[in-house]
């Protein structure tokens, strides 16, 4: 049984409609200042993050901080 990814890389397709935020490459790399947030519809590709060492993660409802770039 396959699980759903929680980190996404550039070019991957969004699994669901929603807001996605940049995160650090490693789980313990919290504290990114001014992470970009984007809104994607299911099937849309993830864009390049602002830093090559970042990935995307889906923002849980109510945790959207700001929207820029999407």
PDB file of N, CA, C and O in Angstrom, chain B, residues numbered from 101:
ATOM      1  N   UNK B 101       0.853  -1.180   0.000  1.00  0.00           N
ATOM      2  CA  UNK B 101       0.000   0.000   0.000  1.00  0.00           C
ATOM      3  C   UNK B 101       0.895   1.238   0.000  1.00  0.00           C
ATOM      4  O   UNK B 101       1.740   1.377   0.885  1.00  0.00           O
ATOM      5  N   UNK B 102       0.734   2.123  -0.950  1.00  0.00           N
ATOM      6  CA  UNK B 102       1.562   3.318  -1.066  1.00  0.00           C
ATOM      7  C   UNK B 102       0.978   4.485  -0.302  1.00  0.00           C
ATOM      8  O   UNK B 102      -0.237   4.680  -0.266  1.00  0.00           O
ATOM      9  N   UNK B 103       1.853   5.253   0.303  1.00  0.00           N
ATOM     10  CA  UNK B 103       1.422   6.441   1.031  1.00  0.00           C
ATOM     11  C   UNK B 103       1.591   7.673   0.174  1.00  0.00           C
ATOM     12  O   UNK B 103       2.274   7.654  -0.850  1.00  0.00           O
ATOM     13  N   UNK B 104       0.961   8.739   0.609  1.00  0.00           N
ATOM     14  CA  UNK B 104       1.057   9.996  -0.121  1.00  0.00           C
ATOM     15  C   UNK B 104       2.314  10.740   0.323  1.00  0.00           C
ATOM     16  O   UNK B 104       2.651  10.746   1.507  1.00  0.00           O
ATOM     17  N   UNK B 105       2.995  11.358  -0.615  1.00  0.00           N
ATOM     18  CA  UNK B 105       4.184  12.150  -0.283  1.00  0.00           C
ATOM     19  C   UNK B 105       3.769  13.377   0.519  1.00  0.00           C
ATOM     20  O   UNK B 105       2.650  13.871   0.381  1.00  0.00           O
ATOM     21  N   UNK B 106       4.683  13.867   1.360  1.00  0.00           N
ATOM     22  CA  UNK B 106       4.411  15.128   2.049  1.00  0.00           C
ATOM     23  C   UNK B 106       5.454  16.184   1.713  1.00  0.00           C
ATOM     24  O   UNK B 106       5.380  17.311   2.203  1.00  0.00           O
ATOM     25  N   UNK B 107       6.427  15.823   0.879  1.00  0.00           N
ATOM     26  CA  UNK B 107       7.385  16.785   0.349  1.00  0.00           C
ATOM     27  C   UNK B 107       7.424  16.613  -1.161  1.00  0.00           C
ATOM     28  O   UNK B 107       7.452  15.495  -1.675  1.00  0.00           O
ATOM     29  N   UNK B 108       7.426  17.742  -1.862  1.00  0.00           N
ATOM     30  CA  UNK B 108       7.326  17.705  -3.315  1.00  0.00           C
ATOM     31  C   UNK B 108       8.455  18.504  -3.954  1.00  0.00           C
ATOM     32  O   UNK B 108       8.899  19.515  -3.409  1.00  0.00           O
ATOM     33  N   UNK B 109       8.909  18.047  -5.096  1.00  0.00           N
ATOM     34  CA  UNK B 109      10.011  18.703  -5.802  1.00  0.00           C
ATOM     35  C   UNK B 109       9.505  19.359  -7.078  1.00  0.00           C
ATOM     36  O   UNK B 109       8.424  19.044  -7.574  1.00  0.00           O
ATOM     37  N   UNK B 110      10.312  20.279  -7.596  1.00  0.00           N
ATOM     38  CA  UNK B 110       9.963  21.003  -8.804  1.00  0.00           C
ATOM     39  C   UNK B 110       9.584  20.022  -9.915  1.00  0.00           C
ATOM     40  O   UNK B 110      10.257  19.012 -10.120  1.00  0.00           O
ATOM     41  N   UNK B 111       8.505  20.330 -10.622  1.00  0.00           N
ATOM     42  CA  UNK B 111       8.056  19.499 -11.729  1.00  0.00           C
ATOM     43  C   UNK B 111       7.083  18.411 -11.341  1.00  0.00           C
ATOM     44  O   UNK B 111       6.347  17.916 -12.194  1.00  0.00           O
ATOM     45  N   UNK B 112       7.057  18.020 -10.067  1.00  0.00           N
ATOM     46  CA  UNK B 112       6.084  17.023  -9.629  1.00  0.00           C
ATOM     47  C   UNK B 112       4.694  17.643  -9.725  1.00  0.00           C
ATOM     48  O   UNK B 112       4.555  18.865  -9.676  1.00  0.00           O
ATOM     49  N   UNK B 113       3.686  16.826  -9.857  1.00  0.00           N
ATOM     50  CA  UNK B 113       2.302  17.302  -9.958  1.00  0.00           C
ATOM     51  C   UNK B 113       1.656  17.349  -8.573  1.00  0.00           C
ATOM     52  O   UNK B 113       1.836  16.438  -7.765  1.00  0.00           O
ATOM     53  N   UNK B 114       0.908  18.412  -8.309  1.00  0.00           N
ATOM     54  CA  UNK B 114       0.198  18.545  -7.037  1.00  0.00           C
ATOM     55  C   UNK B 114      -0.839  17.428  -6.926  1.00  0.00           C
ATOM     56  O   UNK B 114      -1.617  17.215  -7.857  1.00  0.00           O
ATOM     57  N   UNK B 115      -0.860  16.714  -5.801  1.00  0.00           N
ATOM     58  CA  UNK B 115      -1.804  15.619  -5.643  1.00  0.00           C
ATOM     59  C   UNK B 115      -3.230  16.098  -5.361  1.00  0.00           C
ATOM     60  O   UNK B 115      -4.191  15.370  -5.608  1.00  0.00           O
ATOM     61  N   UNK B 116      -3.363  17.313  -4.848  1.00  0.00           N
ATOM     62  CA  UNK B 116      -4.669  17.863  -4.486  1.00  0.00           C
ATOM     63  C   UNK B 116      -4.647  19.377  -4.637  1.00  0.00           C
ATOM     64  O   UNK B 116      -3.580  19.991  -4.659  1.00  0.00           O
ATOM     65  N   UNK B 117      -5.836  19.977  -4.740  1.00  0.00           N
ATOM     66  CA  UNK B 117      -5.947  21.427  -4.683  1.00  0.00           C
ATOM     67  C   UNK B 117      -5.478  21.867  -3.300  1.00  0.00           C
ATOM     68  O   UNK B 117      -5.758  21.196  -2.307  1.00  0.00           O
ATOM     69  N   UNK B 118      -4.776  22.978  -3.232  1.00  0.00           N
ATOM     70  CA  UNK B 118      -4.393  23.475  -1.915  1.00  0.00           C
ATOM     71  C   UNK B 118      -3.268  24.475  -1.964  1.00  0.00           C
ATOM     72  O   UNK B 118      -2.754  24.819  -3.029  1.00  0.00           O
ATOM     73  N   UNK B 119      -2.893  24.936  -0.777  1.00  0.00           N
ATOM     74  CA  UNK B 119      -1.794  25.874  -0.605  1.00  0.00           C
ATOM     75  C   UNK B 119      -0.569  25.065  -0.202  1.00  0.00           C
ATOM     76  O   UNK B 119      -0.643  24.184   0.655  1.00  0.00           O
ATOM     77  N   UNK B 120       0.552  25.377  -0.831  1.00  0.00           N
ATOM     78  CA  UNK B 120       1.810  24.689  -0.574  1.00  0.00           C
ATOM     79  C   UNK B 120       2.860  25.715  -0.183  1.00  0.00           C
ATOM     80  O   UNK B 120       2.878  26.825  -0.715  1.00  0.00           O
ATOM     81  N   UNK B 121       3.745  25.343   0.756  1.00  0.00           N
ATOM     82  CA  UNK B 121       4.761  26.253   1.288  1.00  0.00           C
ATOM     83  C   UNK B 121       6.145  25.637   1.110  1.00  0.00           C
ATOM     84  O   UNK B 121       6.319  24.421   1.180  1.00  0.00           O
ATOM     85  N   UNK B 122       7.120  26.507   0.880  1.00  0.00           N
ATOM     86  CA  UNK B 122       8.507  26.052   0.807  1.00  0.00           C
ATOM     87  C   UNK B 122       8.972  25.593   2.186  1.00  0.00           C
ATOM     88  O   UNK B 122       8.637  26.194   3.206  1.00  0.00           O
ATOM     89  N   UNK B 123       9.753  24.510   2.192  1.00  0.00           N
ATOM     90  CA  UNK B 123      10.362  24.021   3.425  1.00  0.00           C
ATOM     91  C   UNK B 123      11.809  23.683   3.130  1.00  0.00           C
ATOM     92  O   UNK B 123      12.208  23.585   1.970  1.00  0.00           O
ATOM     93  N   UNK B 124      12.594  23.507   4.178  1.00  0.00           N
ATOM     94  CA  UNK B 124      13.977  23.098   4.013  1.00  0.00           C
ATOM     95  C   UNK B 124      14.070  21.670   3.516  1.00  0.00           C
ATOM     96  O   UNK B 124      13.111  20.905   3.615  1.00  0.00           O
ATOM     97  N   UNK B 125      15.210  21.317   2.989  1.00  0.00           N
ATOM     98  CA  UNK B 125      15.418  19.988   2.418  1.00  0.00           C
ATOM     99  C   UNK B 125      15.340  18.894   3.472  1.00  0.00           C
ATOM    100  O   UNK B 125      14.931  17.772   3.169  1.00  0.00           O
ATOM    101  N   UNK B 126      15.725  19.204   4.700  1.00  0.00           N
ATOM    102  CA  UNK B 126      15.737  18.217   5.775  1.00  0.00           C
ATOM    103  C   UNK B 126      14.682  18.566   6.810  1.00  0.00           C
ATOM    104  O   UNK B 126      14.399  19.743   7.030  1.00  0.00           O
ATOM    105  N   UNK B 127      14.089  17.548   7.457  1.00  0.00           N
ATOM    106  CA  UNK B 127      13.012  17.805   8.431  1.00  0.00           C
ATOM    107  C   UNK B 127      13.427  18.711   9.585  1.00  0.00           C
ATOM    108  O   UNK B 127      12.585  19.417  10.139  1.00  0.00           O
ATOM    109  N   UNK B 128      14.713  18.706   9.961  1.00  0.00           N
ATOM    110  CA  UNK B 128      15.144  19.528  11.087  1.00  0.00           C
ATOM    111  C   UNK B 128      15.639  20.909  10.660  1.00  0.00           C
ATOM    112  O   UNK B 128      16.282  21.603  11.447  1.00  0.00           O
ATOM    113  N   UNK B 129      15.350  21.310   9.436  1.00  0.00           N
ATOM    114  CA  UNK B 129      15.800  22.624   8.955  1.00  0.00           C
ATOM    115  C   UNK B 129      14.666  23.637   8.995  1.00  0.00           C
ATOM    116  O   UNK B 129      14.382  24.309   8.003  1.00  0.00           O
ATOM    117  N   UNK B 130      14.027  23.739  10.146  1.00  0.00           N
ATOM    118  CA  UNK B 130      12.926  24.689  10.290  1.00  0.00           C
ATOM    119  C   UNK B 130      13.476  26.103  10.417  1.00  0.00           C
ATOM    120  O   UNK B 130      14.686  26.302  10.528  1.00  0.00           O
ATOM    121  N   UNK B 131      12.590  27.066  10.401  1.00  0.00           N
ATOM    122  CA  UNK B 131      12.998  28.437  10.593  1.00  0.00           C
ATOM    123  C   UNK B 131      13.357  29.166   9.315  1.00  0.00           C
ATOM    124  O   UNK B 131      14.103  30.144   9.359  1.00  0.00           O
ATOM    125  N   UNK B 132      12.851  28.720   8.182  1.00  0.00           N
ATOM    126  CA  UNK B 132      13.087  29.430   6.923  1.00  0.00           C
ATOM    127  C   UNK B 132      12.388  30.776   7.024  1.00  0.00           C
ATOM    128  O   UNK B 132      11.199  30.844   7.334  1.00  0.00           O
ATOM    129  N   UNK B 133      13.123  31.839   6.762  1.00  0.00           N
ATOM    130  CA  UNK B 133      12.493  33.153   6.806  1.00  0.00           C
ATOM    131  C   UNK B 133      11.825  33.441   5.470  1.00  0.00           C
ATOM    132  O   UNK B 133      12.421  33.249   4.410  1.00  0.00           O
ATOM    133  N   UNK B 134      10.611  33.890   5.531  1.00  0.00           N
ATOM    134  CA  UNK B 134       9.804  34.270   4.371  1.00  0.00           C
ATOM    135  C   UNK B 134       9.644  33.141   3.350  1.00  0.00           C
ATOM    136  O   UNK B 134       9.985  33.317   2.180  1.00  0.00           O
ATOM    137  N   UNK B 135       9.130  31.983   3.779  1.00  0.00           N
ATOM    138  CA  UNK B 135       8.894  30.927   2.797  1.00  0.00           C
ATOM    139  C   UNK B 135       7.769  31.337   1.852  1.00  0.00           C
ATOM    140  O   UNK B 135       6.784  31.942   2.274  1.00  0.00           O
ATOM    141  N   UNK B 136       7.918  31.011   0.600  1.00  0.00           N
ATOM    142  CA  UNK B 136       6.901  31.346  -0.390  1.00  0.00           C
ATOM    143  C   UNK B 136       5.741  30.363  -0.259  1.00  0.00           C
ATOM    144  O   UNK B 136       5.956  29.176  -0.016  1.00  0.00           O
ATOM    145  N   UNK B 137       4.528  30.849  -0.418  1.00  0.00           N
ATOM    146  CA  UNK B 137       3.329  30.014  -0.434  1.00  0.00           C
ATOM    147  C   UNK B 137       2.639  30.196  -1.776  1.00  0.00           C
ATOM    148  O   UNK B 137       2.542  31.304  -2.303  1.00  0.00           O
ATOM    149  N   UNK B 138       2.163  29.076  -2.316  1.00  0.00           N
ATOM    150  CA  UNK B 138       1.500  29.097  -3.624  1.00  0.00           C
ATOM    151  C   UNK B 138       0.217  28.280  -3.546  1.00  0.00           C
ATOM    152  O   UNK B 138       0.093  27.390  -2.706  1.00  0.00           O
ATOM    153  N   UNK B 139      -0.724  28.581  -4.412  1.00  0.00           N
ATOM    154  CA  UNK B 139      -1.943  27.779  -4.516  1.00  0.00           C
ATOM    155  C   UNK B 139      -1.876  27.004  -5.821  1.00  0.00           C
ATOM    156  O   UNK B 139      -1.704  27.582  -6.894  1.00  0.00           O
ATOM    157  N   UNK B 140      -2.014  25.686  -5.713  1.00  0.00           N
ATOM    158  CA  UNK B 140      -2.016  24.840  -6.904  1.00  0.00           C
ATOM    159  C   UNK B 140      -3.295  24.029  -6.947  1.00  0.00           C
ATOM    160  O   UNK B 140      -3.873  23.691  -5.914  1.00  0.00           O
ATOM    161  N   UNK B 141      -3.720  23.729  -8.145  1.00  0.00           N
ATOM    162  CA  UNK B 141      -4.840  22.813  -8.347  1.00  0.00           C
ATOM    163  C   UNK B 141      -4.271  21.439  -8.638  1.00  0.00           C
ATOM    164  O   UNK B 141      -3.148  21.313  -9.126  1.00  0.00           O
ATOM    165  N   UNK B 142      -5.039  20.421  -8.341  1.00  0.00           N
ATOM    166  CA  UNK B 142      -4.605  19.046  -8.560  1.00  0.00           C
ATOM    167  C   UNK B 142      -4.074  18.882  -9.987  1.00  0.00           C
ATOM    168  O   UNK B 142      -4.738  19.255 -10.955  1.00  0.00           O
ATOM    169  N   UNK B 143      -2.871  18.318 -10.101  1.00  0.00           N
ATOM    170  CA  UNK B 143      -2.270  18.071 -11.409  1.00  0.00           C
ATOM    171  C   UNK B 143      -1.348  19.171 -11.907  1.00  0.00           C
ATOM    172  O   UNK B 143      -0.602  18.962 -12.864  1.00  0.00           O
ATOM    173  N   UNK B 144      -1.383  20.357 -11.268  1.00  0.00           N
ATOM    174  CA  UNK B 144      -0.475  21.435 -11.682  1.00  0.00           C
ATOM    175  C   UNK B 144       0.937  21.120 -11.186  1.00  0.00           C
ATOM    176  O   UNK B 144       1.103  20.551 -10.108  1.00  0.00           O
ATOM    177  N   UNK B 145       1.954  21.489 -11.971  1.00  0.00           N
ATOM    178  CA  UNK B 145       3.332  21.200 -11.556  1.00  0.00           C
ATOM    179  C   UNK B 145       3.848  22.193 -10.514  1.00  0.00           C
ATOM    180  O   UNK B 145       3.475  23.366 -10.512  1.00  0.00           O
ATOM    181  N   UNK B 146       4.708  21.699  -9.637  1.00  0.00           N
ATOM    182  CA  UNK B 146       5.346  22.565  -8.650  1.00  0.00           C
ATOM    183  C   UNK B 146       6.411  23.402  -9.354  1.00  0.00           C
ATOM    184  O   UNK B 146       7.180  22.878 -10.160  1.00  0.00           O
ATOM    185  N   UNK B 147       6.459  24.711  -9.050  1.00  0.00           N
ATOM    186  CA  UNK B 147       7.464  25.587  -9.666  1.00  0.00           C
ATOM    187  C   UNK B 147       8.809  25.467  -8.947  1.00  0.00           C
ATOM    188  O   UNK B 147       8.928  24.778  -7.934  1.00  0.00           O
ATOM    189  N   UNK B 148       9.804  26.144  -9.485  1.00  0.00           N
ATOM    190  CA  UNK B 148      11.111  26.219  -8.840  1.00  0.00           C
ATOM    191  C   UNK B 148      10.933  26.938  -7.500  1.00  0.00           C
ATOM    192  O   UNK B 148      10.270  27.974  -7.447  1.00  0.00           O
ATOM    193  N   UNK B 149      11.506  26.416  -6.429  1.00  0.00           N
ATOM    194  CA  UNK B 149      11.477  27.168  -5.168  1.00  0.00           C
ATOM    195  C   UNK B 149      12.485  28.309  -5.239  1.00  0.00           C
ATOM    196  O   UNK B 149      13.277  28.382  -6.179  1.00  0.00           O
ATOM    197  N   UNK B 150      12.458  29.191  -4.257  1.00  0.00           N
ATOM    198  CA  UNK B 150      13.368  30.334  -4.275  1.00  0.00           C
ATOM    199  C   UNK B 150      14.807  29.929  -3.975  1.00  0.00           C
ATOM    200  O   UNK B 150      15.730  30.714  -4.193  1.00  0.00           O
ATOM    201  N   UNK B 151      15.004  28.718  -3.481  1.00  0.00           N
ATOM    202  CA  UNK B 151      16.327  28.211  -3.148  1.00  0.00           C
ATOM    203  C   UNK B 151      16.377  26.755  -3.615  1.00  0.00           C
ATOM    204  O   UNK B 151      15.440  25.996  -3.367  1.00  0.00           O
ATOM    205  N   UNK B 152      17.441  26.365  -4.276  1.00  0.00           N
ATOM    206  CA  UNK B 152      17.548  25.014  -4.833  1.00  0.00           C
ATOM    207  C   UNK B 152      17.511  23.916  -3.772  1.00  0.00           C
ATOM    208  O   UNK B 152      17.285  22.751  -4.099  1.00  0.00           O
ATOM    209  N   UNK B 153      17.730  24.271  -2.510  1.00  0.00           N
ATOM    210  CA  UNK B 153      17.732  23.276  -1.439  1.00  0.00           C
ATOM    211  C   UNK B 153      16.389  23.184  -0.733  1.00  0.00           C
ATOM    212  O   UNK B 153      16.284  22.546   0.315  1.00  0.00           O
ATOM    213  N   UNK B 154      15.368  23.808  -1.287  1.00  0.00           N
ATOM    214  CA  UNK B 154      14.035  23.764  -0.683  1.00  0.00           C
ATOM    215  C   UNK B 154      13.122  22.842  -1.467  1.00  0.00           C
ATOM    216  O   UNK B 154      13.354  22.549  -2.640  1.00  0.00           O
ATOM    217  N   UNK B 155      12.072  22.390  -0.784  1.00  0.00           N
ATOM    218  CA  UNK B 155      11.024  21.573  -1.395  1.00  0.00           C
ATOM    219  C   UNK B 155       9.698  22.228  -1.026  1.00  0.00           C
ATOM    220  O   UNK B 155       9.665  23.279  -0.386  1.00  0.00           O
ATOM    221  N   UNK B 156       8.620  21.598  -1.435  1.00  0.00           N
ATOM    222  CA  UNK B 156       7.276  22.103  -1.153  1.00  0.00           C
ATOM    223  C   UNK B 156       6.545  21.126  -0.240  1.00  0.00           C
ATOM    224  O   UNK B 156       6.769  19.918  -0.314  1.00  0.00           O
ATOM    225  N   UNK B 157       5.669  21.647   0.622  1.00  0.00           N
ATOM    226  CA  UNK B 157       4.807  20.821   1.445  1.00  0.00           C
ATOM    227  C   UNK B 157       3.426  21.465   1.486  1.00  0.00           C
ATOM    228  O   UNK B 157       3.297  22.682   1.356  1.00  0.00           O
ATOM    229  N   UNK B 158       2.399  20.646   1.667  1.00  0.00           N
ATOM    230  CA  UNK B 158       1.037  21.175   1.709  1.00  0.00           C
ATOM    231  C   UNK B 158       0.777  21.821   3.058  1.00  0.00           C
ATOM    232  O   UNK B 158       1.149  21.277   4.098  1.00  0.00           O
ATOM    233  N   UNK B 159       0.139  22.979   3.038  1.00  0.00           N
ATOM    234  CA  UNK B 159      -0.206  23.705   4.247  1.00  0.00           C
ATOM    235  C   UNK B 159      -1.555  23.196   4.736  1.00  0.00           C
ATOM    236  O   UNK B 159      -2.516  23.116   3.972  1.00  0.00           O
ATOM    237  N   UNK B 160      -1.612  22.858   6.008  1.00  0.00           N
ATOM    238  CA  UNK B 160      -2.878  22.412   6.597  1.00  0.00           C
ATOM    239  C   UNK B 160      -3.839  23.589   6.687  1.00  0.00           C
ATOM    240  O   UNK B 160      -3.411  24.736   6.810  1.00  0.00           O
ATOM    241  N   UNK B 161      -5.129  23.309   6.626  1.00  0.00           N
ATOM    242  CA  UNK B 161      -6.145  24.368   6.722  1.00  0.00           C
ATOM    243  C   UNK B 161      -5.907  25.203   7.974  1.00  0.00           C
ATOM    244  O   UNK B 161      -5.644  24.660   9.047  1.00  0.00           O
ATOM    245  N   UNK B 162      -5.998  26.497   7.838  1.00  0.00           N
ATOM    246  CA  UNK B 162      -5.833  27.398   8.963  1.00  0.00           C
ATOM    247  C   UNK B 162      -4.388  27.760   9.261  1.00  0.00           C
ATOM    248  O   UNK B 162      -4.128  28.566  10.155  1.00  0.00           O
ATOM    249  N   UNK B 163      -3.433  27.176   8.523  1.00  0.00           N
ATOM    250  CA  UNK B 163      -2.024  27.452   8.781  1.00  0.00           C
ATOM    251  C   UNK B 163      -1.394  28.304   7.679  1.00  0.00           C
ATOM    252  O   UNK B 163      -0.170  28.416   7.600  1.00  0.00           O
ATOM    253  N   UNK B 164      -2.228  28.901   6.835  1.00  0.00           N
ATOM    254  CA  UNK B 164      -1.714  29.748   5.754  1.00  0.00           C
ATOM    255  C   UNK B 164      -1.276  31.067   6.369  1.00  0.00           C
ATOM    256  O   UNK B 164      -2.072  31.752   7.011  1.00  0.00           O
ATOM    257  N   UNK B 165       0.001  31.428   6.174  1.00  0.00           N
ATOM    258  CA  UNK B 165       0.547  32.650   6.775  1.00  0.00           C
ATOM    259  C   UNK B 165       0.426  33.830   5.833  1.00  0.00           C
ATOM    260  O   UNK B 165       0.001  34.911   6.241  1.00  0.00           O
ATOM    261  N   UNK B 166       0.792  33.636   4.595  1.00  0.00           N
ATOM    262  CA  UNK B 166       0.730  34.700   3.602  1.00  0.00           C
ATOM    263  C   UNK B 166       0.731  34.040   2.250  1.00  0.00           C
ATOM    264  O   UNK B 166       1.143  32.890   2.101  1.00  0.00           O
ATOM    265  N   UNK B 167       0.273  34.771   1.277  1.00  0.00           N
ATOM    266  CA  UNK B 167       0.280  34.237  -0.092  1.00  0.00           C
ATOM    267  C   UNK B 167       1.068  35.173  -0.964  1.00  0.00           C
ATOM    268  O   UNK B 167       0.742  36.351  -1.111  1.00  0.00           O
ATOM    269  N   UNK B 168       2.128  34.615  -1.549  1.00  0.00           N
ATOM    270  CA  UNK B 168       2.860  35.374  -2.562  1.00  0.00           C
ATOM    271  C   UNK B 168       3.388  34.396  -3.581  1.00  0.00           C
ATOM    272  O   UNK B 168       3.923  33.344  -3.232  1.00  0.00           O
ATOM    273  N   UNK B 169       3.239  34.736  -4.801  1.00  0.00           N
ATOM    274  CA  UNK B 169       3.714  33.866  -5.861  1.00  0.00           C
ATOM    275  C   UNK B 169       2.706  32.853  -6.341  1.00  0.00           C
ATOM    276  O   UNK B 169       3.057  31.945  -7.094  1.00  0.00           O
ATOM    277  N   UNK B 170       1.434  32.985  -5.916  1.00  0.00           N
ATOM    278  CA  UNK B 170       0.522  31.960  -6.371  1.00  0.00           C
ATOM    279  C   UNK B 170      -0.886  32.319  -6.391  1.00  0.00           C
ATOM    280  O   UNK B 170      -1.727  31.501  -6.766  1.00  0.00           O
TER     281      UNK B 170
END
